[in-house]
Amino acid sequence: MRESLIRQMGELLLAEPGQSARELTAAIDQPGVTKTQVNSLLHGRPDVFEKTDDTPPLWSVREDALTKSMPSTASRATAPAGNATFGSQGAGPALRAWQQRALTAWCDNDHRGIVEAVDGAGKTVLGAAAAAEAVAAGRQVIVVVPGPDQQQQWIEALRAVLPSSRIGGLGSAAAHSLPSDGDVTVYTAYAAIQIRLLDNRAPTNPTVLIIDDVHGYSAGLYAKALLPGFAWRLGLTAALARSDNLVTEQLVPYFSTVIPGCDYPHAVEESLLPRVRLVRVPVRLTEQEAHALRLAEDRAQQALDTLIAKYSAPDTPAGAESFARSEVGERGPGAVFAKRYLDAAGKRTEVLTECAAKQSLLRQLPVAALARTQSIFFTDRATCASRIVQLLSLAGLEVARTGEELSTARREEIARRLRERTLHAVVEHRNVDAALTVPHAGMAMILATELTERQLVQRLGRIVRPEADRPPVVVVTYVEGTSEDSGVGETALTTLGQISEEVVTTDAAELPALLTRWLAEPGQPAAEAEQVGRAERTPDRATPGRPTVADQVARTERPIEPRTPINRPEQKEPTSDVMTELVTELTAQGGVATADELGDLIGLTDPEEMFAAVVAAAESDRLDYRPIEEGSDELILLSSAAGGTPEQRRTALAALTAWAAHSVDPIDEFHRLVRDLGPVRVPRHRLIGVAAFVRGVAPAGLL
């Protein structure tokens, strides 16, 4: 659609030069085409279009473009444009201005550096340009990417700029051998860890290393890939910051420098990415929740003051958390205060994320509007993620939870359903799964707004895409008068205001109407969209008003009530069948699992019911359980059938929990964990699976 639209725009401007973007949009004979989309293409193709200095600018086709053919529909839809071509073999799209600056800076720095540029701005094109420079110099190139989807994207980009070179791939379904001189091989991270990137027995070796999403790997990958034999080194990332010391201790020293690329304000200003529609929904805590928040904040501040004064911890939130996580695994009083800080900070996050007002807001979302698009829900809490899945599923929407341990088959199934648009929403807990894309996302809802810069960039990368046919909607709910509120202090979410074309502050009562209007099909009146959506969701009855998640849930056999994390309701008595099913599934999983894993497997998604079943099974001496942090609802379970005495199992479970949740390098410390388990025997692959689930990554992400 993109290239055919550019062709039609060019034809219209050739027939009548000097049109504004608004006039051009009105003249285009394609339903659903917006002024935002037309503006993006006009600014994004300076090799084809030129503008006057008028306000608004008037557009024409460049004179030198008349000697070239207009873009064909066979061209790559994502090919960017600019004013400088690249490719040692005379092929490939033109570089944008920021890409040319970054490439020049990389070359001037002895072909070393990390470039920061947000998703959708053209990092892959920049990487392909660097690979073309290397091939022209007679060098072999290795590219490391997170997963198969990114691998295929890179292979296509490289073939476009190096049509005469052989582009291979390792780690995908097809097997490829190492390339000969002048070729490029694209590895998935898993494949890069499993094999030798440099083999001393080979007659020649690659001398160029390009790592995509360089911020997102573990110490294990860096140890395998960051080798001195690579003379040319390029790292690409949307945001380099991370919660440990690997950036300053490994990445920057290896790549030499960080090169400015393209941030979100620049990308939307240059029309490389669309602006968003921002919905701010402030909520308030109950008196009990506010009291719990004050206690947690006081405890966190006391522990942090001690860590800063006595142990030289950084005084920034991100720095303090990183320092505390590195200290908590050590011995001595510093570890005690680090644990106190993390426990209090975790409780604080729990109160803010799972407060009753935010849970109530979820119940007010319009089902018909959500059914017409794909939505992404971001939360830092596993229990909140389960709650969202339960609510939306009971409302009749197709929902999947990601950001957790997913098998290859399950990830491929989710990816397929997202492409086919048979999945309405995904819920991402903690870390974003970089290997999974949401191609038709129209709305994102952020329930935990205390985000680092890296977390915000990751989440925006899910929703702000260059091919969007309308401005994406970002809903941010925050607790008034707390650190979540940007009116109280500067937060990472301030960036959202800078890239928004419209900002609306509303409440739970008005949110459904606003989302129904903004998520309507392009060119479809909101009232008509609402009527169609209502008919689609409730074919057998007419529903007065606008059906919400709460309305749909009320029609199911299992209505659920809003949950507050402060006062746990009276514990429900589990049936013996539920407890037996829980223990049986735990045994089937090798005797060790998280409660969330088992809940997904046996269909027990209510956190209160799950907790009751776990307690009952523990009281029957059928399992032991332990929260990953004090006060956390996230539990790791160990079957009594795993062996050892009750005391040995409790000791083993404590060691396992500390390793799974807090180990700086879980793979490096894995063998020590196995020794610490003593007589308790569980499959090693399950230990890896539990750690991956707790951290919200795929197992390969631990490497």
C-alpha positions in Angstrom: 0.0 0.0 0.0 2.8 2.4 0.9 4.5 2.4 -2.6 1.2 2.5 -4.5 0.2 5.5 -2.4 3.5 7.2 -3.2 2.9 6.6 -6.9 -0.6 8.0 -6.7 0.6 11.1 -4.8 3.3 11.6 -7.4 0.7 11.3 -10.3 -1.6 13.9 -8.6 1.3 16.3 -8.0 2.5 16.0 -11.6 -1.0 16.8 -12.8 -1.4 19.7 -10.4 1.8 20.9 -8.6 1.7 23.0 -5.5 -0.9 21.2 -3.4 -0.9 21.1 0.4 -1.0 17.8 2.3 -4.7 18.4 3.2 -5.6 19.0 -0.5 -3.6 15.9 -1.5 -5.4 13.8 1.0 -8.8 14.9 -0.2 -7.8 14.0 -3.8 -6.4 10.5 -3.1 -8.8 7.8 -4.2 -8.1 5.3 -1.4 -10.4 4.8 1.6 -8.9 5.4 5.0 -5.9 7.4 3.9 -5.3 10.1 6.5 -3.5 13.5 6.4 -1.0 12.1 9.0 -0.1 9.3 6.6 0.2 11.5 3.6 2.4 14.0 5.5 4.7 11.1 6.7 5.2 10.0 3.1 5.8 13.5 1.7 8.5 14.2 4.3 9.9 10.7 4.2 10.6 10.8 0.4 12.7 13.9 -0.3 14.1 12.1 -3.3 10.6 12.3 -4.9 8.8 15.2 -3.3 9.9 18.9 -2.6 8.1 21.6 -0.7 7.9 25.4 -0.6 8.5 27.5 2.5 4.8 28.4 2.8 2.7 27.6 5.8 1.4 25.0 5.3 4.0 23.9 2.7 3.0 23.3 -0.9 4.3 20.1 -2.5 5.5 19.1 -6.0 7.5 16.3 -7.6 11.2 17.0 -7.7 12.5 17.8 -11.2 15.3 15.2 -10.9 12.8 12.6 -9.9 11.0 13.0 -13.3 13.9 11.2 -15.0 13.4 8.2 -12.8 10.5 5.8 -12.7 8.0 6.4 -9.8 8.2 3.7 -7.1 6.8 0.4 -8.2 4.4 -1.6 -6.1 7.0 -4.4 -6.1 9.4 -2.2 -4.1 9.9 -3.0 -0.4 7.1 -1.3 1.5 9.4 -0.3 4.4 12.3 1.1 2.3 13.2 4.5 3.7 14.4 7.5 1.7 16.7 10.4 2.0 19.4 12.1 0.0 22.3 9.7 0.0 22.4 6.2 -1.6 24.4 3.3 -0.3 25.4 -0.2 -1.2 28.7 -1.4 -2.6 26.9 -2.8 -5.5 24.9 0.3 -6.3 21.6 -1.0 -4.8 19.4 -0.3 -1.9 17.3 2.7 -0.7 18.6 6.1 0.1 19.8 7.0 3.6 17.9 9.5 5.7 19.8 12.4 7.2 20.2 10.9 10.6 21.3 7.6 9.2 24.0 9.3 7.1 25.3 11.2 10.1 25.4 8.1 12.2 27.2 6.1 9.5 29.7 8.8 9.0 30.4 9.0 12.7 30.8 5.3 12.9 33.3 5.3 10.0 35.2 8.2 11.5 35.5 6.3 14.8 37.5 3.4 13.3 34.2 1.7 12.4 33.2 1.2 16.0 30.2 2.5 18.0 26.7 1.9 19.4 23.9 3.8 17.6 20.7 4.6 19.5 17.6 5.0 17.3 14.0 4.2 18.2 12.1 1.4 16.5 10.8 2.3 13.1 13.3 5.0 12.4 15.5 2.7 10.3 18.1 1.0 12.4 18.1 -2.1 10.1 18.7 0.1 7.0 21.6 1.7 8.8 23.0 -1.7 9.7 22.7 -2.8 6.2 24.6 0.3 5.0 27.4 -0.6 7.5 27.5 -4.1 6.1 27.7 -2.8 2.6 30.7 -0.7 3.6 32.4 -3.8 5.0 31.7 -5.9 2.0 33.1 -3.2 -0.2 36.3 -3.4 1.9 36.5 -7.1 1.4 35.5 -8.1 4.9 33.2 -10.8 6.2 30.2 -9.7 8.3 28.3 -11.4 11.2 25.0 -9.9 12.3 23.3 -11.1 15.6 19.6 -10.5 16.0 17.0 -11.4 18.8 14.9 -13.9 16.9 13.6 -15.4 13.6 11.4 -12.4 12.7 14.2 -10.0 13.0 16.5 -12.4 11.1 14.2 -12.5 8.1 13.9 -8.7 8.2 17.7 -8.3 8.1 18.2 -10.9 5.4 15.7 -9.0 3.2 17.4 -5.6 3.9 20.8 -7.0 3.1 19.7 -8.6 -0.1 18.3 -5.3 -1.2 21.7 -3.5 -0.8 24.0 -6.5 -1.7 22.2 -8.3 -4.5 25.4 -9.9 -5.8 26.5 -11.2 -2.4 25.4 -14.4 -0.7 23.4 -13.6 2.5 23.1 -16.6 4.9 21.3 -17.2 8.1 22.0 -19.5 11.1 19.4 -20.3 13.7 16.3 -20.2 11.4 14.4 -23.1 10.0 16.7 -23.3 7.0 20.4 -24.4 7.6 23.1 -22.2 6.1 26.9 -22.5 6.2 29.3 -19.8 7.1 29.8 -17.3 4.2 32.8 -17.0 2.1 34.8 -13.7 1.9 32.6 -10.8 1.2 29.3 -12.4 2.4 27.1 -11.7 5.4 25.6 -14.2 7.8 22.7 -13.3 10.1 22.5 -15.3 13.4 19.8 -15.5 16.0 21.1 -14.9 19.5 20.5 -18.5 20.4 22.5 -19.7 17.4 25.3 -17.3 18.2 25.6 -18.7 21.7 25.5 -22.3 20.6 28.3 -22.1 18.0 31.7 -20.5 17.6 31.5 -17.1 15.9 35.2 -17.3 15.3 36.9 -20.6 14.6 40.7 -20.5 14.7 40.8 -23.6 12.4 39.1 -21.7 9.6 41.3 -20.3 6.8 39.5 -16.9 7.1 37.3 -15.4 9.7 34.7 -12.6 9.8 36.2 -9.3 11.0 32.9 -7.3 11.3 30.3 -7.7 14.0 26.9 -6.1 14.0 24.5 -6.7 17.0 20.9 -5.6 16.7 19.1 -4.7 20.0 22.5 -4.8 21.6 21.0 -3.8 25.0 18.8 -6.8 25.4 21.1 -9.8 25.8 22.7 -11.5 28.8 26.3 -11.7 29.9 26.5 -15.2 28.3 25.8 -13.8 24.8 28.3 -11.0 25.3 31.0 -13.4 26.4 30.4 -15.5 23.3 30.1 -12.6 20.8 32.2 -9.6 22.0 35.5 -11.0 20.8 38.7 -9.1 20.0 38.9 -10.7 16.6 36.2 -8.4 15.2 37.9 -5.2 14.1 34.8 -3.4 12.9 32.0 -3.3 15.6 28.5 -1.8 15.4 25.8 -2.1 18.1 22.2 -1.0 17.3 19.7 -0.2 20.1 16.5 1.7 20.7 17.7 2.6 24.2 21.0 1.5 25.7 20.1 1.8 29.4 19.6 -1.4 31.4 19.3 -2.3 35.1 22.8 -3.8 35.5 26.4 -2.7 34.9 26.9 -4.5 31.6 26.6 -1.2 29.6 29.4 0.5 31.3 31.5 -2.6 32.0 31.2 -4.5 28.7 29.3 -2.8 25.9 30.7 0.8 25.8 34.3 -0.4 26.4 34.0 -3.0 23.5 32.2 -0.7 21.0 34.2 2.4 22.0 31.5 5.1 22.0 27.8 5.8 21.8 26.6 7.6 18.6 23.5 9.7 18.7 20.9 8.4 16.2 17.2 9.3 16.3 14.9 9.7 19.3 11.1 9.9 19.3 10.8 13.7 19.2 13.1 13.8 16.2 11.4 10.9 14.5 7.9 12.5 14.7 9.3 16.0 13.8 10.8 14.6 10.6 7.6 12.6 9.9 9.5 9.3 10.1 7.0 8.1 12.7 3.4 9.1 13.3 2.4 11.2 16.3 0.2 9.5 19.0 -3.1 10.3 20.6 -2.5 10.4 24.3 -5.2 9.7 26.9 -4.3 10.5 30.5 -6.6 8.8 33.1 -5.8 9.9 36.7 -7.1 7.7 39.5 -7.0 7.9 43.3 -6.1 5.5 46.0 -8.4 4.4 48.8 -7.4 5.4 52.3 -6.0 2.0 53.0 -4.0 1.9 49.8 -2.7 5.4 50.5 -1.6 4.3 54.0 0.2 1.2 52.6 1.9 3.4 50.0 3.2 5.8 52.6 4.6 2.9 54.7 6.3 1.3 51.6 7.8 4.6 50.5 9.1 5.4 54.0 10.8 2.0 54.3 12.2 2.3 50.8 13.6 5.7 51.6 15.2 4.6 54.9 16.9 1.7 53.2 18.0 3.9 50.3 19.5 6.6 52.6 21.6 3.9 54.3 22.7 2.4 50.9 23.7 5.9 49.7 25.5 7.0 52.9 27.3 3.8 53.8 27.6 1.9 50.5 27.9 4.6 47.9 24.7 3.6 46.0 23.5 6.0 43.2 20.7 8.4 44.2 18.7 7.9 41.1 15.8 5.4 41.1 17.2 3.3 38.2 20.7 3.4 39.6 19.5 2.5 43.2 17.6 -0.5 41.9 20.5 -1.7 39.9 22.9 -1.3 42.8 20.5 -3.1 45.2 20.0 -6.0 42.9 23.8 -6.4 42.6 24.2 -6.3 46.4 21.3 -8.5 47.4 23.2 -11.7 46.4 26.2 -10.8 48.5 26.9 -11.4 52.2 27.0 -8.7 54.9 24.9 -5.8 56.1 24.8 -4.2 52.6 22.8 -7.1 51.3 20.3 -6.7 54.2 19.6 -3.0 53.3 19.5 -3.9 49.6 16.8 -6.5 50.3 14.9 -4.1 52.5 14.9 -1.5 49.7 13.8 -4.0 47.0 11.1 -5.4 49.2 9.7 -2.0 50.0 10.0 -0.8 46.4 8.2 -4.0 45.3 5.4 -3.3 47.7 5.2 0.3 46.5 4.8 -0.9 42.9 2.2 -3.4 43.9 0.0 -0.7 45.5 0.3 1.6 42.5 -0.2 -1.0 39.8 -2.9 -3.1 41.4 -5.0 -0.4 43.1 -8.7 -0.8 43.0 -9.3 2.2 40.7 -7.0 0.8 38.0 -8.7 -2.5 38.2 -12.1 -0.8 37.9 -10.8 1.2 34.9 -10.0 -2.0 33.0 -13.7 -3.1 33.5 -14.8 0.1 31.7 -13.0 -0.5 28.5 -15.3 -0.8 25.4 -15.4 -4.3 24.1 -16.5 -3.4 20.6 -13.7 -0.9 20.2 -11.1 -3.4 21.4 -12.5 -6.1 19.0 -11.8 -3.8 16.0 -8.1 -3.4 16.6 -5.1 -5.1 18.4 -4.2 -3.8 21.9 -1.2 -4.1 24.1 -1.4 -3.9 27.9 1.8 -3.3 29.9 2.2 -4.1 33.6 5.0 -4.9 36.0 3.0 -7.3 38.1 2.3 -11.0 37.2 -1.0 -10.9 39.2 -2.1 -7.8 37.3 -1.2 -9.5 34.0 -3.3 -12.5 34.9 -6.2 -10.3 36.0 -6.2 -8.5 32.6 -6.2 -11.8 30.7 -9.0 -13.0 32.8 -11.1 -9.9 32.4 -10.7 -9.6 28.7 -11.2 -13.3 28.1 -14.4 -13.4 30.0 -15.5 -10.4 27.9 -15.2 -12.5 24.8 -11.9 -11.2 23.5 -9.0 -13.4 22.3 -6.0 -12.6 24.6 -2.5 -13.9 25.0 0.0 -13.3 27.7 3.6 -12.7 26.5 6.8 -11.5 28.1 7.1 -14.9 29.9 8.5 -18.2 29.1 7.1 -19.2 25.8 7.9 -22.3 23.8 8.9 -21.9 20.2 5.6 -23.4 19.1 3.6 -21.1 21.4 5.4 -18.0 20.2 4.9 -19.0 16.6 1.2 -19.6 17.2 0.8 -16.1 18.9 2.8 -14.5 16.0 0.6 -16.2 13.4 -2.6 -15.1 15.2 -1.4 -11.6 15.4 -0.6 -11.5 11.7 -4.0 -13.0 10.9 -5.7 -10.6 13.3 -7.5 -13.4 15.2 -5.9 -12.2 18.4 -7.3 -9.0 19.9 -4.8 -8.2 22.7 -1.5 -9.2 24.3 -0.6 -8.6 27.9 3.1 -8.0 28.5 4.5 -8.5 32.0 7.8 -6.8 32.8 10.2 -7.2 29.9 9.0 -6.8 26.3 9.5 -9.9 24.2 11.7 -8.4 21.4 11.3 -11.5 19.3 7.5 -11.1 19.0 5.9 -8.2 17.1 2.3 -6.9 17.2 1.8 -5.8 13.5 -1.7 -4.3 13.8 -1.5 -2.6 17.2 -3.8 0.4 17.5 -3.9 0.9 21.2 -1.5 0.5 24.1 -2.5 0.8 27.8 0.2 1.5 30.4 -0.7 0.6 33.9 2.7 1.0 35.5 4.0 4.5 34.6 7.2 4.6 36.7 9.2 3.6 33.6 12.9 3.9 32.9 13.8 5.5 29.5 14.6 2.1 28.1 11.2 0.7 29.2 9.3 3.6 27.7 11.2 3.3 24.4 10.5 -0.4 24.3 6.8 0.1 24.9 6.5 2.9 22.4 8.2 0.7 19.8 5.3 -1.7 20.1 2.7 0.8 19.1 4.4 3.6 17.1 5.1 2.2 13.7 5.9 4.0 10.4 3.2 2.0 8.4 0.4 2.9 10.8 -2.8 4.0 8.9 -3.9 6.2 11.8 -2.4 7.8 14.9 -2.0 5.1 17.6 -3.7 5.6 20.9 -1.8 5.4 24.1 -3.8 5.2 27.4 -1.8 6.1 30.5 -3.4 5.6 33.9 -1.6 7.0 36.9 -2.3 7.6 40.6 -2.7 11.3 41.3 -0.3 12.9 43.7 2.3 10.2 43.5 5.5 9.8 41.6 3.4 8.3 38.7 1.9 11.8 38.2 4.0 13.9 35.8 2.5 16.9 37.5 4.3 16.0 40.7 7.7 15.4 39.1 9.5 14.8 35.8 8.9 11.3 34.5 9.9 9.3 31.4 6.3 9.6 30.2 6.9 13.4 29.7 8.2 12.2 26.3 4.7 11.1 25.4 3.4 14.7 25.5 6.2 15.8 23.1 5.1 13.3 20.4 1.4 13.6 20.7 -0.9 15.3 18.2 -3.7 15.3 20.8 -3.7 15.0 24.6 -6.9 14.3 26.5 -7.3 14.0 30.2 -10.5 12.0 31.1 -11.9 9.6 33.7 -13.2 6.1 33.7 -16.8 7.2 32.8 -15.8 9.1 29.7 -13.0 6.8 28.5 -15.3 4.2 26.6 -16.8 6.9 24.4 -13.4 8.4 23.6 -11.8 5.0 22.7 -14.9 4.1 20.6 -14.4 7.3 18.6 -10.6 7.1 18.2 -10.5 3.4 17.4 -13.2 3.5 14.8 -12.4 2.1 11.4 -10.7 4.7 9.1 -13.4 6.7 7.4 -16.2 5.2 9.6 -18.3 7.5 11.7 -17.9 6.7 15.4 -21.7 6.1 15.9 -21.8 3.6 13.1 -18.6 1.9 14.4 -20.2 1.6 17.8 -23.4 0.1 16.4 -21.4 -2.4 14.2 -19.2 -3.4 17.1 -22.2 -3.9 19.4 -23.8 -6.2 16.9 -20.6 -8.1 16.4 -20.2 -8.7 20.2 -23.8 -9.4 21.1 -25.6 -10.9 18.1 -28.5 -12.4 20.0 -29.6 -9.4 22.0 -29.7 -5.6 21.9 -27.6 -4.0 24.6 -28.6 -0.4 25.6 -25.7 1.9 25.8 -22.0 1.1 25.1 -21.0 -2.5 26.2 -17.9 -2.5 28.4 -15.7 -5.3 29.7 -17.8 -5.3 32.9 -21.0 -5.7 30.9 -19.7 -8.7 29.0 -18.2 -10.3 32.2 -21.6 -9.9 33.9 -23.1 -12.1 31.3 -20.7 -15.0 31.9 -21.1 -17.7 34.5 -18.1 -16.5 36.5 -18.4 -12.8 37.3 -15.4 -11.4 39.1 -15.1 -8.5 41.5 -12.4 -5.8 41.5 -9.4 -6.8 43.5 -7.4 -4.6 45.9 -4.0 -5.9 47.0 -4.0 -4.2 50.4 -6.6 -6.3 52.3 -6.7 -9.9 51.0 -10.3 -11.1 51.0 -11.2 -14.0 53.2 -9.3 -17.0 51.7 -11.5 -19.2 49.5 -11.7 -22.8 50.3 -10.4 -24.8 47.3 -12.0 -28.0 46.3 -10.0 -31.2 46.6 -10.2 -31.6 42.8 -8.6 -28.2 42.3 -5.8 -29.0 44.8 -5.3 -32.4 43.2 -5.1 -30.9 39.7 -2.6 -28.3 40.9 -0.3 -30.9 42.5 -0.7 -33.3 39.5 0.3 -30.5 37.1 3.2 -29.5 39.3 4.5 -33.1 39.2 4.1 -33.1 35.4 6.2 -30.0 35.2 9.1 -31.8 36.9 8.2 -30.9 40.4 9.0 -27.2 40.2 7.0 -24.3 38.6 5.7 -20.8 39.3 2.1 -20.5 40.5 1.3 -18.4 37.4 2.6 -21.1 35.1 0.4 -23.7 36.7 -2.6 -21.3 36.8 -2.3 -20.9 33.0 -2.0 -24.6 32.5 -5.0 -25.7 34.6 -7.1 -22.6 33.9 -6.9 -21.2 37.4 -6.3 -17.5 36.7 -7.9 -16.0 39.8 -4.9 -15.1 42.1 -7.0 -15.6 45.3 -8.2 -19.0 44.2 -4.6 -20.0 43.2 -3.2 -18.8 46.5 -5.8 -20.8 48.4 -5.1 -23.9 46.5 -1.3 -23.5 47.1 -1.8 -23.0 50.8 -4.1 -26.0 51.1 -1.6 -28.2 49.2 1.3 -27.0 51.4 -0.7 -27.7 54.6 -1.2 -31.2 53.3 2.6 -31.6 52.9 2.3 -32.0 49.1 4.4 -29.0 48.2 6.4 -26.1 49.5 6.1 -22.5 48.2 8.0 -19.3 48.5 7.4 -15.7 47.2 10.1 -14.4 44.9 10.3 -11.3 47.2 8.8 -10.5 50.6 5.2 -9.4 50.2 5.0 -10.6 46.5 2.1 -12.6 45.1 4.5 -14.3 42.7 5.2 -17.8 44.1 7.6 -20.6 43.2 6.3 -24.1 44.1 8.4 -27.2 44.8 6.8 -30.7 45.0 7.3 -32.8 48.0 8.0 -35.7 45.6 11.3 -33.9 44.6 13.0 -35.6 47.5 14.8 -34.6 50.6 13.4 -33.7 54.1 11.0 -30.8 54.5 13.9 -28.7 55.9 16.1 -29.6 52.9 13.3 -28.7 50.5 12.7 -25.3 52.2 16.5 -24.6 52.0 16.6 -25.7 48.3 13.5 -23.6 47.5 15.1 -20.5 49.1 18.3 -21.0 47.0 16.2 -21.5 43.9 14.1 -18.4 44.4 17.1 -16.2 45.1 18.9 -17.5 42.0 15.8 -17.3 39.7 14.8 -13.7 40.7 18.1 -12.0 41.7 21.1 -13.7 40.2 23.2 -11.3 38.0 24.3 -14.1 35.7 22.0 -17.1 36.2 23.8 -19.3 33.7 27.2 -18.7 35.3 25.8 -19.5 38.7 23.7 -22.4 37.5 26.0 -25.2 38.6 26.4 -23.7 42.0 22.6 -23.7 42.3 22.4 -27.4 41.4 24.9 -28.2 44.1 22.9 -26.1 46.6 19.8 -28.1 45.9 21.4 -31.1 47.6 19.2 -34.1 47.7 16.3 -32.3 46.0 16.1 -33.5 42.4 14.3 -31.6 39.6 15.0 -31.5 35.9 17.6 -28.9 35.0 15.6 -27.5 32.1 12.8 -26.7 34.5 15.1 -24.6 36.6 15.9 -22.6 33.5 12.3 -22.4 32.6 11.3 -21.1 36.1 14.0 -18.4 36.0 13.0 -17.3 32.6 9.3 -17.1 33.6 10.1 -15.1 36.7 12.3 -12.6 34.8 9.7 -12.4 31.9 12.1 -13.5 29.2 12.6 -16.5 26.9 15.1 -19.1 28.2 17.6 -17.9 25.6 17.4 -14.5 27.3 19.2 -15.9 30.4 22.3 -16.8 28.3 
